[in-house]
Amino acid sequence: MKKVVILLRLLKKEDEKDKETFGIREDVINALKNYKINYYLIPINTISNDDYDNVIEMIKMADGVVIPGGNKGGTKMEFNIIKYLYDNDIPTLGICLGHQSMGRTFGGVKRQVEVHKILNKKYAHYVNIKKDSLLYKIIRKERVLVNSRHRLIVENTNLSISAYNDEGMPEAFEDKSKKCFIGVQWHPESIMDDDNKKIFDYFISKL
């Protein structure tokens, strides 16, 4: 059975601003449970850079990696892992903060956009998908509804930007030369309609 690594990060509840815990949104696990795979977790926020080789040994056991959302990211360890995934063409799906970290690994710069922190809505706005992108090949639509739970965006990355919102902000990154190297700013695991399930279907198909 195929194996997927999920990079575990710190989460913070909106109503408990001083409390943090390691975890992952249940939506991510539930989305992956739709497929015949095994998954295991690596808590990247507490691992020192000296343990990089040990982390890579664990990643080598996997057929693909999910880099989920959360409250804390952008560490040297995370960037190094993403670069390893890219260089070794390991199927990778980045979600929200994971998408941002992918973009920053390849030269992107983060910018704050508080207006896009829209909680508890299945759909918040549309994204426009470039027709020559891999994301379009996967979803087969130029415009789809997504949710929006982020405070940051990443611009000027060297990855290809495959989708924008109506304000012109990047919403998805990719590299078509890889089996699957895709990051999306929204949370497809919380929607799992026909459009967003296709993103997971494609990721799993490349394991």
SULSULFEN-V176818 format. One record per backbone hydrogen bond with DSSP energy under -0.5 kcal/mol. NH is the residue of the N-H (numbers start at 0). CO is the residue of the C=O. Records with the same first field share a line. If there is no record, write none. Layout:
NH=CO ; CO
This chain:
1=35
3=37
4=63
5=39
6=4 ; 65
7=5 ; 41
8=22
10=20
15=12
18=15
20=10
22=8
27=24
28=24
29=25
30=26
31=27
32=28
33=30
34=31
36=34
37=1
39=3
41=5
43=7 ; 41
44=7
45=42
50=47
51=48
54=50
55=51
56=52
57=53
58=54
59=55
60=56 ; 57
61=58
62=2
63=2
64=90
65=4
66=92
67=6 ; 65
70=9
71=9
78=74
79=75
80=76
81=77
82=78
83=79
84=80
85=81
86=82
87=83
88=85
89=84
90=62 ; 88
91=179
92=64
93=181
94=66
95=183 ; 185
97=94
99=95
100=96
101=97
102=98
103=99
104=100
105=101 ; 102
106=103
107=102
108=154
110=152
112=150
115=112
116=113
117=115 ; 147
118=116
120=117
123=145
124=145
126=143
127=163
128=126 ; 141
129=161
132=129
136=132
137=133
138=134
139=135
143=126
145=124
147=117
149=115
152=110
154=108
157=105
159=173
161=159 ; 171
162=171
163=127
164=168
165=125
167=164
170=162
171=162
172=182
173=159
174=180
177=174
181=91
182=172
183=93
184=170
187=185
189=186
190=187
191=187
196=192
197=193
198=194 ; 195
199=195
200=196
201=197
202=198
203=199
204=200
205=201 ; 202
206=203
